């Protein structure tokens, strides 16, 4: 049967330049020369405030259920006022403003106001303040940044973190419920801008530090990635060249992705700013009890681009499948469905395609990109039609992708104006991060979708550090196996960790999808305890059948899963097992749950599901 066609969209044709290297690797570059980027993000705001002053820039839910909206002209006025307030305090660029809260209009104005006058800020994952038991990561970051100002949206909600962590006497600013001695954010907006703001703005250069973003890292404490204006602006210039459609009409997004991470902050937020777009800040998340808020927002606001991570698509899809009103609004103006952070399981891809065709008679283009916090984040981009999940595109203009042979794979390294100059106050980590040719060592592996036609793009081939050998000496490629296991184990599996290092067989630690498990049990509800749910025969049998079918199609020792164990406790933030985007840290899970790994290889554990 012939598939439905894709929606029409103006994107750059697929093309790439390939340079073979002496070690059997290659360097890939875009044939499109990078155009002149903006000097700084502030220039983008000034441009749109002049060109489309009344256009919507920022919106968030107000207490009455409506939307608090800020136009481009209003935003520039607020940003200049905040900049003046920060200059009045004599803040030091060596001591970045520390932001503890989730996305909001006030945080956008604070960050843009700081950048406008050459001051960096650092948006910290709210989970470090609200979900942590010991505030360990927050304490570490506070000591590294030594902030002179700390922002917490709701002083009451963040009271414990503010009273427990030593912020060195920093001024605390809150938008609501400010604690004793704290400053109201509204007072910053009341400042009257002077010529000092304009002088400070004129002094901002492409090398000025815009922000510090912290990565969770696979082990140890978070690393502060320096984000320069050059990184952020060159990235957005590259996106414009590959996706001309974003310049043809102002894009609109409903987005929950946290600004403490590069995806939501640098890719999505900055794309709207660079192209005069609108951001509806989604207070929901891909979590039970919060995804409903996302669905309500998506039902009300038609987007032109929908960004999410695989876990988010997994949570939203059931609503799309059963709610006609949501489908109509969701697909009404949609140009692109964009996934990132990790590969999208093919079953989710196919479900999204099916709904799109049923709703509008055509497939909506599903695209992706690849990069990291250190690359601002875009290094490769899908700017052409693809037929399956996993393809991460071709190098962005200005970015060189070096593919180095490593243990049967191509380890990938990156050079370009989008790459960080280093880590905040950690010259040792900076030195380790780059090779002898100045390429950033990201730690990922890639391969060509078609070795005979490099223009078909690259495919993500896992994390080099995650792959391991069995006792037989056979390599297990974790990334590919994990994605296929997620698809085979649907709807039971939310995520999974592959085991087997220095063992004879592969095992699987399964983080269950509570809603998916409950859907298999007629008498189960939202309040059914997870340990009870995962013990149900309907759940265990469904998982076993799916993974055995996978084994039948993948019988080799390096792909066949011997046993699986469904975990009754979710991955933890404090233990570094998961980020608030939902990305699982394989290494941390294996270290923290060594006892559960051992159970997979015993002979008498009744909870272990035998597959082979």
C-alpha positions as CSV (number, residue, x, y, z in Angstrom):
1,X,0.0,0.0,0.0
2,X,1.3,3.5,-0.9
3,X,1.8,5.7,2.0
4,X,0.2,9.1,2.2
5,X,2.4,12.0,1.2
6,X,4.0,14.6,3.5
7,X,2.8,18.2,4.0
8,X,4.6,20.7,1.8
9,X,7.3,22.6,3.5
10,X,10.3,24.8,2.5
11,X,13.5,23.1,3.7
12,X,17.0,23.0,2.3
13,X,17.8,20.1,0.0
14,X,19.8,17.2,1.5
15,X,23.5,17.5,0.7
16,X,26.9,17.0,2.3
17,X,30.6,17.2,1.7
18,X,32.7,14.2,2.7
19,X,36.4,14.2,3.4
20,X,38.0,10.8,4.0
21,X,40.7,10.7,6.7
22,X,43.8,8.5,7.0
23,X,42.5,6.5,9.9
24,X,39.5,5.2,7.9
25,X,37.1,7.8,9.2
26,X,35.7,10.9,7.6
27,X,34.8,14.5,8.2
28,X,31.4,15.7,7.1
29,X,30.4,19.3,6.4
30,X,27.4,21.1,5.1
31,X,27.7,22.5,1.6
32,X,25.8,25.6,2.8
33,X,28.1,28.3,4.1
34,X,27.0,29.8,7.4
35,X,25.5,33.2,7.0
36,X,26.3,36.1,9.3
37,X,24.7,35.4,12.7
38,X,23.2,38.1,14.9
39,X,25.6,39.8,17.3
40,X,23.6,38.7,20.3
41,X,20.1,37.5,21.3
42,X,19.3,41.1,22.3
43,X,19.6,42.2,18.7
44,X,16.8,39.7,17.8
45,X,14.5,41.2,20.4
46,X,15.3,44.8,19.4
47,X,14.6,43.8,15.7
48,X,11.1,42.3,16.4
49,X,10.1,44.9,18.9
50,X,10.6,47.4,16.0
51,X,9.2,45.3,13.2
52,X,6.2,43.6,14.9
53,X,5.8,45.5,18.2
54,X,2.3,44.1,18.9
55,X,3.1,40.5,18.0
56,X,2.8,38.0,20.8
57,X,6.2,36.8,22.2
58,X,5.5,35.2,25.6
59,X,2.4,33.7,27.2
60,X,1.7,31.7,30.3
61,X,-1.3,30.6,32.3
62,X,-2.6,33.2,34.7
63,X,-4.2,32.3,38.1
64,X,-7.7,32.9,36.5
65,X,-7.0,30.3,33.9
66,X,-6.5,32.8,31.0
67,X,-3.2,33.7,29.4
68,X,-0.8,36.3,30.6
69,X,0.6,37.7,27.3
70,X,3.6,39.8,26.6
71,X,4.3,41.4,23.1
72,X,7.7,42.0,21.6
73,X,7.5,45.7,22.4
74,X,6.5,45.1,26.0
75,X,9.2,42.5,26.4
76,X,11.9,44.9,25.2
77,X,10.6,47.5,27.7
78,X,10.7,45.1,30.6
79,X,14.1,43.7,29.5
80,X,15.7,47.2,29.5
81,X,14.1,47.9,33.0
82,X,15.5,44.6,34.4
83,X,18.9,45.4,32.9
84,X,18.9,48.8,34.7
85,X,17.9,47.2,38.0
86,X,20.8,44.7,37.6
87,X,23.3,47.5,36.7
88,X,22.1,49.5,39.8
89,X,23.1,46.5,41.9
90,X,26.6,46.4,40.5
91,X,26.3,42.7,39.6
92,X,29.5,41.0,38.5
93,X,29.7,38.9,35.3
94,X,31.9,36.5,37.2
95,X,29.1,35.6,39.6
96,X,26.1,34.6,37.4
97,X,22.5,35.1,38.5
98,X,21.1,31.7,39.7
99,X,17.6,30.8,38.7
100,X,15.9,27.9,40.6
101,X,12.5,27.8,39.1
102,X,10.8,26.3,36.0
103,X,9.8,28.2,32.9
104,X,7.9,31.4,33.2
105,X,7.5,34.8,31.6
106,X,9.4,36.4,34.5
107,X,12.4,34.1,34.0
108,X,12.5,34.9,30.3
109,X,12.5,38.6,31.1
110,X,15.2,38.1,33.8
111,X,17.5,36.1,31.5
112,X,17.0,38.4,28.6
113,X,17.5,41.5,30.8
114,X,20.8,40.1,32.2
115,X,22.1,39.2,28.7
116,X,21.1,42.7,27.5
117,X,23.6,44.3,29.8
118,X,26.3,41.6,29.5
119,X,25.5,39.6,32.6
120,X,25.3,35.8,32.5
121,X,22.6,33.7,34.3
122,X,22.2,30.1,35.1
123,X,18.8,28.3,35.0
124,X,19.0,25.3,37.3
125,X,16.8,22.3,37.1
126,X,13.9,22.9,39.4
127,X,14.1,19.3,40.4
128,X,17.3,20.0,42.3
129,X,15.3,22.3,44.6
130,X,11.9,20.7,44.7
131,X,12.5,17.0,44.3
132,X,15.9,16.5,46.0
133,X,16.1,15.2,49.5
134,X,19.6,16.5,50.2
135,X,20.1,19.4,47.8
136,X,23.5,18.0,47.0
137,X,23.6,19.2,43.4
138,X,22.2,22.6,44.3
139,X,24.8,23.1,47.0
140,X,27.6,22.1,44.5
141,X,26.3,24.5,41.8
142,X,25.8,27.4,44.3
143,X,29.4,27.0,45.5
144,X,30.7,27.0,41.9
145,X,28.7,30.0,40.7
146,X,28.9,32.1,43.9
147,X,25.8,34.1,42.8
148,X,25.0,37.6,43.9
149,X,21.3,37.1,43.0
150,X,19.1,34.0,43.3
151,X,15.6,33.9,41.7
152,X,12.9,31.6,43.0
153,X,9.5,32.2,41.4
154,X,7.5,31.3,44.5
155,X,9.3,32.0,47.7
156,X,7.1,29.7,49.6
157,X,7.6,26.7,47.3
158,X,11.4,27.1,47.4
159,X,11.6,28.1,51.0
160,X,13.3,24.9,52.1
161,X,16.0,25.1,49.4
162,X,16.6,28.8,50.1
163,X,17.0,28.2,53.8
164,X,19.1,25.1,53.5
165,X,21.6,25.9,50.8
166,X,24.3,28.5,51.4
167,X,24.0,31.1,48.6
168,X,26.7,33.3,50.2
169,X,24.4,36.2,51.1
170,X,23.0,36.6,47.6
171,X,19.9,38.7,47.1
172,X,16.8,36.5,46.8
173,X,14.2,37.7,44.2
174,X,10.7,36.1,43.9
175,X,7.6,36.8,41.8
176,X,5.2,35.6,44.5
177,X,5.4,34.9,48.2
178,X,8.8,36.5,48.8
179,X,10.3,35.5,52.1
180,X,11.6,37.8,54.7
181,X,14.3,40.1,53.2
182,X,13.6,38.9,49.7
183,X,13.0,41.3,46.7
184,X,9.8,41.3,44.6
185,X,10.5,40.7,40.9
186,X,8.0,43.5,40.1
187,X,10.4,46.0,41.6
188,X,13.0,45.1,38.9
189,X,10.4,45.8,36.2
190,X,9.7,49.2,37.8
191,X,13.3,50.4,37.2
192,X,13.7,53.3,34.8
193,X,16.2,52.6,32.0
194,X,19.1,55.1,31.5
195,X,21.8,55.5,29.0
196,X,23.8,53.0,31.0
197,X,21.6,50.2,29.7
198,X,22.3,51.2,26.1
199,X,26.0,51.5,26.7
200,X,26.1,48.0,28.3
201,X,24.1,46.6,25.5
202,X,26.4,48.1,22.9
203,X,29.4,46.5,24.7
204,X,28.0,42.9,24.3
205,X,30.0,40.9,21.8
206,X,29.6,37.4,20.2
207,X,32.1,36.2,22.8
208,X,30.1,37.5,25.8
209,X,28.9,34.7,28.0
210,X,25.1,34.5,27.7
211,X,24.4,31.8,30.2
212,X,25.8,28.7,32.1
213,X,23.8,25.5,31.5
214,X,24.5,22.5,33.7
215,X,24.6,19.0,32.3
216,X,23.8,16.1,34.6
217,X,26.7,14.1,33.3
218,X,27.0,10.3,33.4
219,X,28.8,10.4,36.8
220,X,29.8,12.9,39.4
221,X,28.5,16.4,39.8
222,X,26.9,18.6,37.1
223,X,29.2,20.5,34.7
224,X,28.6,24.1,33.9
225,X,28.7,24.6,30.2
226,X,29.6,28.1,29.1
227,X,27.2,29.4,26.4
228,X,28.4,32.3,24.5
229,X,26.4,34.6,22.3
230,X,28.3,33.3,19.3
231,X,27.2,29.8,20.0
232,X,23.5,30.6,20.4
233,X,23.3,33.0,17.4
234,X,25.2,30.8,15.0
235,X,23.0,28.0,15.9
236,X,19.9,30.0,15.1
237,X,21.4,31.2,11.8
238,X,22.0,27.6,10.8
239,X,18.4,26.6,11.6
240,X,17.1,29.5,9.4
241,X,19.2,28.3,6.5
242,X,18.1,24.7,6.8
243,X,14.5,25.4,7.7
244,X,13.5,28.5,5.6
245,X,9.9,27.9,6.5
246,X,10.4,29.4,10.0
247,X,11.0,32.7,8.3
248,X,7.9,32.6,6.1
249,X,5.4,32.9,9.0
250,X,5.9,33.5,12.7
251,X,6.2,30.1,14.4
252,X,4.0,29.2,17.4
253,X,4.9,26.6,20.0
254,X,3.3,25.2,23.1
255,X,6.3,24.0,25.0
256,X,7.1,22.5,28.4
257,X,10.8,21.6,27.8
258,X,12.8,23.2,30.7
259,X,15.0,26.2,30.1
260,X,17.6,24.5,32.4
261,X,18.3,22.3,29.4
262,X,19.6,23.3,26.0
263,X,16.7,21.8,24.0
264,X,14.0,24.0,25.5
265,X,16.2,27.0,26.2
266,X,18.6,27.3,23.3
267,X,16.9,25.5,20.5
268,X,13.2,26.2,21.0
269,X,13.1,29.5,22.9
270,X,15.8,31.1,20.7
271,X,14.1,29.9,17.5
272,X,11.0,31.8,18.4
273,X,13.0,34.9,19.4
274,X,15.0,34.8,16.1
275,X,11.9,34.5,13.9
276,X,9.4,36.6,15.7
277,X,7.5,33.6,17.0
278,X,5.3,33.0,20.0
279,X,5.9,30.8,23.0
280,X,3.0,29.5,25.0
281,X,4.7,28.2,28.2
282,X,3.3,24.9,29.0
283,X,3.0,24.2,32.8
284,X,2.4,20.6,32.1
285,X,5.0,17.7,31.9
286,X,5.0,14.2,30.6
287,X,4.0,12.9,34.1
288,X,0.7,11.5,35.4
289,X,-1.3,14.4,36.8
290,X,0.6,17.0,34.7
291,X,0.2,15.7,31.2
292,X,-3.4,16.7,31.4
293,X,-2.4,20.3,31.6
294,X,-0.3,19.9,28.5
295,X,-3.3,18.3,26.7
296,X,-5.5,21.2,27.7
297,X,-3.0,23.7,26.3
298,X,-2.6,21.8,23.1
299,X,-6.4,21.7,22.7
300,X,-6.6,25.4,23.0
301,X,-3.6,26.7,21.0
302,X,-2.7,25.5,17.5
303,X,1.1,25.1,17.1
304,X,3.2,25.3,14.0
305,X,6.0,23.1,15.5
306,X,5.6,20.5,18.2
307,X,8.7,19.7,20.2
308,X,9.0,16.8,22.6
309,X,11.1,14.0,23.9
310,X,10.0,10.3,23.3
311,X,8.6,10.0,26.8
312,X,6.5,13.1,26.2
313,X,5.1,11.7,22.9
314,X,4.3,8.4,24.7
315,X,2.3,10.3,27.3
316,X,0.4,12.6,24.8
317,X,-0.4,10.0,22.2
318,X,-3.2,8.2,24.0
319,X,-5.0,11.6,24.4
320,X,-4.6,12.3,20.7
321,X,-5.9,8.9,19.7
322,X,-9.1,9.3,21.6
323,X,-9.9,13.0,21.6
324,X,-11.1,14.4,18.3
325,X,-11.1,18.1,19.4
326,X,-7.5,17.8,20.5
327,X,-6.5,16.2,17.2
328,X,-8.2,19.0,15.2
329,X,-6.4,21.8,17.0
330,X,-3.1,19.9,17.2
331,X,-2.8,19.3,13.5
332,X,-4.6,22.4,12.3
333,X,-1.4,24.6,11.6
334,X,1.3,22.0,12.3
335,X,4.3,22.1,10.0
336,X,6.7,19.8,11.9
337,X,6.8,17.2,14.7
338,X,10.2,17.3,16.3
339,X,11.7,14.8,18.6
340,X,15.1,14.9,20.4
341,X,17.0,13.9,23.5
342,X,17.0,10.2,22.5
343,X,15.7,8.2,19.6
344,X,12.0,7.9,19.1
345,X,10.7,4.3,19.2
346,X,9.4,3.3,15.8
347,X,6.0,2.3,17.2
348,X,5.5,5.9,18.5
349,X,6.5,7.2,15.1
350,X,3.9,5.0,13.3
351,X,1.1,5.9,15.7
352,X,1.8,9.7,15.1
353,X,1.8,9.2,11.4
354,X,-1.5,7.3,11.5
355,X,-3.3,10.0,13.5
356,X,-1.9,12.7,11.2
357,X,-3.2,11.0,8.1
358,X,-6.6,10.3,9.7
359,X,-6.9,13.9,10.8
360,X,-5.7,15.8,7.8
361,X,-5.2,13.3,5.0
362,X,-1.4,13.6,4.9
363,X,1.7,12.9,7.0
364,X,3.2,15.7,9.0
365,X,6.9,15.8,8.6
366,X,8.7,14.2,11.6
367,X,12.2,15.5,12.0
368,X,15.0,15.5,14.6
369,X,18.4,16.9,15.2
370,X,21.4,16.0,17.3
371,X,23.9,17.7,19.5
372,X,24.4,18.5,23.2
373,X,24.5,21.3,25.7
374,X,28.1,21.9,24.6
375,X,26.9,22.6,21.0
376,X,24.1,25.0,21.7
377,X,22.6,22.4,20.8
378,X,22.3,21.8,17.0
379,X,25.1,20.0,15.3
380,X,23.1,18.0,12.7
381,X,19.6,18.6,11.5
382,X,16.9,16.7,9.5
383,X,15.9,19.2,6.8
384,X,14.5,16.7,4.3
385,X,12.0,13.8,4.2
386,X,12.8,10.7,6.3
387,X,10.7,7.6,6.6
388,X,11.7,6.2,10.0
389,X,12.9,7.2,13.4
390,X,16.7,7.2,14.2
391,X,18.0,9.5,11.4
392,X,19.6,12.6,13.0
393,X,20.3,14.5,9.7
394,X,23.3,16.2,8.2
395,X,25.8,18.7,9.5
396,X,24.5,22.2,10.1
397,X,26.1,25.1,8.2
398,X,29.4,26.0,9.9
399,X,29.7,22.7,11.8
400,X,32.2,20.0,11.0
401,X,31.4,16.4,12.1
402,X,34.5,14.1,12.5
403,X,33.8,10.4,12.5
404,X,36.6,8.4,14.2
405,X,36.8,4.6,14.1
406,X,36.3,3.2,17.6
407,X,35.5,-0.4,18.5
408,X,33.7,-1.2,15.3
409,X,31.8,2.1,15.4
410,X,32.3,5.7,14.4
411,X,32.8,7.9,17.4
412,X,31.8,11.4,16.5
413,X,33.4,14.8,17.3
414,X,32.3,18.3,16.6
415,X,33.9,21.7,15.6
416,X,32.2,24.9,14.8
417,X,31.1,28.3,16.2
418,X,28.3,26.5,18.0
419,X,30.7,24.7,20.3
420,X,31.3,25.8,23.9
421,X,34.6,27.4,24.8
422,X,34.6,25.2,27.9
423,X,33.3,24.5,31.4
424,X,32.7,27.2,34.0
425,X,35.7,27.3,36.4
426,X,36.9,23.8,35.3
427,X,39.9,24.1,33.0
428,X,40.6,20.5,33.7
429,X,37.3,19.3,32.2
430,X,37.7,21.7,29.3
431,X,41.1,20.3,28.4
432,X,39.7,16.7,28.5
433,X,36.8,17.6,26.3
434,X,38.7,18.4,23.1
435,X,40.9,16.3,20.9
436,X,44.3,17.4,19.4
437,X,42.5,19.0,16.4
438,X,40.2,21.1,18.6
439,X,37.1,18.9,18.0
440,X,34.7,18.5,21.0
441,X,34.5,14.8,22.0
442,X,30.7,14.3,22.6
443,X,31.0,10.6,23.3
444,X,28.3,9.5,20.9
445,X,28.5,7.1,17.9
446,X,26.9,7.6,14.5
447,X,26.8,5.7,11.2
448,X,25.7,6.6,7.7
449,X,22.0,5.8,6.9
450,X,23.3,4.7,3.5
451,X,27.1,4.3,3.1
452,X,26.6,4.6,-0.7
453,X,24.7,7.9,-0.3
454,X,25.9,10.1,2.6
455,X,23.3,12.7,1.8
456,X,20.7,10.4,3.3
457,X,22.1,11.4,6.6
458,X,23.5,10.1,9.9
459,X,21.9,7.6,12.3
460,X,22.5,7.8,16.0
461,X,24.4,4.7,17.0
462,X,24.5,4.9,20.8
463,X,26.8,6.3,23.4
464,X,30.3,4.9,23.1
465,X,30.6,4.6,26.8
466,X,27.4,2.6,27.1
467,X,28.4,-0.2,24.8
468,X,30.0,-3.2,26.4
469,X,31.4,-6.7,25.7
470,X,29.9,-10.0,26.9
471,X,32.2,-12.7,28.3
472,X,32.3,-14.1,24.7
473,X,34.1,-10.9,23.6
474,X,31.0,-9.9,21.6
475,X,30.1,-6.2,21.6
476,X,26.6,-5.2,22.7
477,X,25.4,-2.0,21.1
478,X,23.1,-0.6,23.8
479,X,21.4,2.2,22.0
480,X,19.9,0.1,19.1
481,X,19.0,-2.8,21.4
482,X,17.3,-0.5,23.9
483,X,15.1,1.3,21.3
484,X,14.0,-2.1,19.8
485,X,13.2,-3.4,23.3
486,X,11.1,-0.4,24.1
487,X,9.0,-1.0,20.9
488,X,8.7,-4.7,21.6
489,X,7.7,-4.2,25.2
490,X,5.0,-1.6,24.6
491,X,2.9,-0.6,26.4
492,X,4.6,-2.0,29.5
493,X,7.9,-0.4,29.1
494,X,8.5,3.3,29.8
495,X,12.2,3.0,29.6
496,X,14.9,0.3,30.1
497,X,18.5,-0.3,30.9
498,X,20.5,-3.0,29.2
499,X,22.8,-5.2,31.4
500,X,25.4,-7.9,30.7
501,X,28.8,-6.3,31.0
502,X,31.3,-9.1,31.6
503,X,28.5,-11.6,31.7
504,X,27.4,-14.4,29.3
505,X,24.0,-12.9,28.5
506,X,22.0,-9.7,28.1
507,X,19.5,-8.7,30.7
508,X,16.9,-5.9,30.8
509,X,15.9,-3.7,33.8
510,X,12.5,-2.3,32.9
511,X,11.1,1.0,34.2
512,X,7.3,0.4,33.7
513,X,4.8,2.7,32.2
514,X,2.0,2.8,34.9
515,X,-0.7,3.9,32.5
516,X,0.3,1.3,29.9
517,X,0.3,-1.4,32.5
518,X,-3.0,-0.4,33.9
519,X,-4.5,-0.5,30.4
520,X,-3.8,-4.2,30.3
521,X,-5.8,-4.9,33.5
522,X,-9.5,-4.4,33.3
523,X,-10.0,-3.8,37.1
524,X,-6.9,-1.6,37.6
525,X,-7.1,2.2,38.1
526,X,-4.9,5.2,38.4
527,X,-4.6,4.5,42.2
528,X,-3.4,0.9,41.8
529,X,0.0,0.6,43.5
530,X,2.8,0.1,41.1
531,X,4.2,-3.0,42.8
532,X,0.8,-4.6,42.5
533,X,0.4,-3.6,38.9
534,X,3.7,-5.0,37.7
535,X,3.0,-8.3,39.4
536,X,-0.2,-8.9,37.4
537,X,0.0,-11.8,34.9
538,X,-1.5,-9.6,32.2
539,X,1.4,-7.2,32.5
540,X,4.2,-9.8,32.8
541,X,2.7,-12.0,30.0
542,X,2.5,-9.0,27.6
543,X,6.1,-8.0,28.3
544,X,7.3,-11.5,27.9
545,X,5.4,-12.1,24.6
546,X,6.8,-8.8,23.2
547,X,10.4,-9.5,24.2
548,X,10.3,-13.1,23.0
549,X,9.1,-11.9,19.6
550,X,12.0,-9.5,19.6
551,X,14.4,-12.4,20.5
552,X,12.9,-14.5,17.6
553,X,13.9,-11.7,15.2
554,X,17.3,-11.1,16.9
555,X,18.6,-14.5,18.0
556,X,22.3,-13.6,18.1
557,X,24.2,-13.6,21.4
558,X,24.8,-9.8,21.1
559,X,21.1,-9.0,20.7
560,X,19.1,-11.7,22.5
561,X,17.7,-10.8,25.9
562,X,17.9,-13.6,28.4
563,X,15.9,-12.2,31.3
564,X,14.0,-9.0,32.3
565,X,13.1,-7.5,35.7
566,X,10.3,-4.9,36.1
567,X,11.4,-2.3,38.6
568,X,9.0,-1.2,41.3
569,X,10.8,2.1,42.0
570,X,11.2,4.9,39.4
571,X,14.6,6.4,38.5
572,X,15.8,9.0,40.9
573,X,16.9,12.6,40.4
574,X,19.3,12.7,43.4
575,X,20.9,9.4,42.3
576,X,21.5,10.9,38.8
577,X,19.4,8.2,37.2
578,X,17.2,10.5,35.3
579,X,17.0,14.1,34.1
580,X,13.8,16.2,34.3
581,X,13.5,15.7,30.5
582,X,13.1,12.0,31.2
583,X,16.4,10.8,29.9
584,X,17.7,7.7,31.6
585,X,21.4,7.6,32.7
586,X,22.4,4.0,32.0
587,X,25.6,4.0,33.9
588,X,24.1,5.5,37.0
589,X,21.2,3.0,37.1
590,X,23.6,0.1,36.7
591,X,25.8,1.4,39.6
592,X,22.9,2.3,41.9
593,X,20.9,-0.9,41.3
594,X,23.7,-3.5,41.2
595,X,21.6,-5.8,43.5
596,X,18.8,-5.8,40.9
597,X,21.2,-6.4,38.1
598,X,22.5,-9.4,40.1
599,X,18.9,-10.7,40.4
600,X,18.7,-10.9,36.7
601,X,21.4,-13.6,36.6
602,X,20.2,-15.7,39.5
603,X,18.3,-18.9,39.1
604,X,15.5,-18.7,41.6
605,X,14.1,-15.2,41.7
606,X,10.3,-15.4,40.9
607,X,10.1,-11.8,39.8
608,X,12.6,-12.3,37.0
609,X,10.9,-13.0,33.6
610,X,12.8,-15.7,31.7
611,X,12.9,-15.0,28.0
612,X,15.5,-17.3,26.5
